């Protein structure tokens, strides 16, 4: 099941990049179902990040019906970060970068800056120089 969940996750991400959104979402939902069965927070967290990326790039990114003011993309990013905190700080950093890039066009510069600083600190702590240089370059470009 674990291998199948990873296949669905990777195929979903590939289909998203190919702009086959409905197929991507279908595979990603199947990956979540399998991850739930196995209790695999890493797969589930990564899939939520990809779904956040999908929602942030589609015209369907509207507020929840309940009116809580949280958009679907933001909800996915927050779920992803919450799950990944339990298993992998570097994956939290990657999700934080995606989330920050989602927030910037919405004028939420302070929150985005905080997320990028969090990603920078994680990459520093893990001595991940390539990722660290990328996040610093992004911070320089944006702020």
C-alpha positions in Angstrom: 0.0 0.0 0.0 2.9 2.4 0.8 4.4 2.0 -2.7 1.0 2.5 -4.3 0.4 5.7 -2.2 3.7 7.0 -3.4 2.8 6.2 -7.0 -0.5 8.0 -6.7 1.2 11.0 -5.1 3.9 11.2 -7.7 1.5 10.6 -10.6 -0.9 13.2 -9.2 1.9 15.7 -9.0 3.0 14.9 -12.5 -0.6 15.3 -13.9 -0.9 18.6 -12.0 2.2 19.9 -13.8 0.7 18.7 -17.1 -2.5 20.7 -16.2 -4.6 17.6 -15.9 -6.2 18.8 -12.7 -9.2 16.5 -12.4 -7.1 13.4 -12.9 -4.4 14.8 -10.5 -6.9 15.4 -7.8 -8.4 11.9 -8.2 -5.0 10.2 -7.8 -4.1 12.5 -4.9 -7.3 11.7 -3.1 -6.6 8.0 -3.5 -3.1 8.6 -2.1 -4.7 10.2 1.0 -7.1 7.3 1.4 -4.1 4.9 1.4 -2.1 7.1 3.7 -5.0 7.2 6.1 -5.2 3.4 6.1 -1.5 3.1 6.9 -1.3 6.1 9.2 1.4 7.6 7.0 1.5 11.3 7.8 4.5 12.0 5.5 2.6 10.9 2.3 -0.6 12.6 3.5 1.3 15.8 4.3 3.0 15.9 1.0 -0.3 15.3 -0.8 -1.9 18.1 1.1 0.9 20.4 -0.1 0.4 19.4 -3.7 -3.4 19.9 -3.4 -2.6 23.4 -1.9 -0.5 24.1 -5.0 -3.3 22.9 -7.3 -5.8 25.1 -5.5 -3.5 28.1 -5.5 -3.1 27.9 -9.3 -6.8 27.3 -10.2 -9.7 29.6 -10.6 -11.6 27.4 -8.1 -9.8 28.8 -5.1 -12.7 30.4 -3.3 -13.7 30.7 0.3 -15.2 27.7 2.1 -19.0 27.6 2.2 -18.9 27.8 6.0 -17.5 31.3 5.6 -14.5 30.8 7.9 -12.4 32.9 5.6 -9.8 30.2 4.9 -9.4 29.4 1.2 -9.0 25.7 0.1 -5.3 26.2 -0.8 -4.5 27.7 2.6 -6.4 24.9 4.4 -4.4 22.3 2.5 -1.1 24.1 3.3 -2.0 24.3 7.0 -3.0 20.7 7.1 0.3 19.7 5.4 2.5 21.7 7.8 0.6 20.2 10.8 1.1 16.6 9.6 4.7 17.1 8.4 5.8 18.7 11.7 5.4 15.2 13.2 7.7 13.5 10.6 10.1 15.8 8.7 11.2 19.4 9.3 12.7 19.8 5.8 9.3 18.9 4.3 7.7 21.5 6.6 10.2 24.0 5.1 9.3 23.0 1.5 5.6 23.4 2.3 6.2 26.7 4.1 7.8 28.1 0.9 4.8 27.0 -1.2 2.4 28.5 1.3 4.4 31.8 1.4 4.3 32.0 -2.4 0.5 31.6 -2.2 0.2 34.3 0.4 2.3 37.0 -1.3 -0.1 37.9 -4.2 -2.9 38.2 -1.5 -1.0 40.9 0.2 0.0 38.8 3.3 3.6 39.8 3.1 4.3 39.6 6.9 3.0 36.0 7.2 4.9 35.0 4.0 8.1 36.5 5.4 7.7 34.6 8.6 7.2 31.3 6.7 10.3 31.9 4.6 12.3 32.7 7.7 11.0 29.4 9.3 12.1 27.5 6.2 15.5 29.2 6.2 16.1 28.2 9.9 15.1 24.6 9.2 17.5 24.4 6.2 20.2 26.0 8.4 19.7 23.5 11.2 19.9 20.6 8.7 22.9 22.1 6.9 20.9 21.9 3.6 23.0 24.4 1.7 21.4 24.1 -1.7 17.9 24.6 -0.3 19.2 27.3 2.0 20.6 29.3 -0.9 17.4 28.9 -2.8 15.2 30.2 0.1 17.6 33.1 0.7 17.5 34.0 -3.0 13.7 33.9 -2.9 13.7 36.2 0.2 16.0 38.6 -1.5 13.8 38.7 -4.7 10.6 39.2 -2.7 11.6 41.5 0.1 
